[in-house]
């Protein structure tokens, strides 16, 4: 993460561009779910996901969300494998 910027001077008037300022956005959770679904579909279809990211802040948020998706999925897969191993061991003990 980048360090927070420091103000260089006092500003009387600030004009900024705000392309999406008047739009209602999905929650972060909804966006994360949508991103996960897109990635899952791309993987299933053997495709590529190309995500343009034009600002450092948005790119950091996107990388964070991707890391969360990867981390959660790896834990789910590990849990599934562990459950499968336990089931196999139970079956072996029964025989």
Residue pairs with C-beta under 8 A, 6 or more apart in sequence:
1 60
2 56
2 60
25 31
26 34
28 65
31 65
32 65
32 68
32 69
35 65
35 66
35 69
36 69
38 49
39 49
39 69
41 47
42 48
42 49
51 62
53 59
53 62
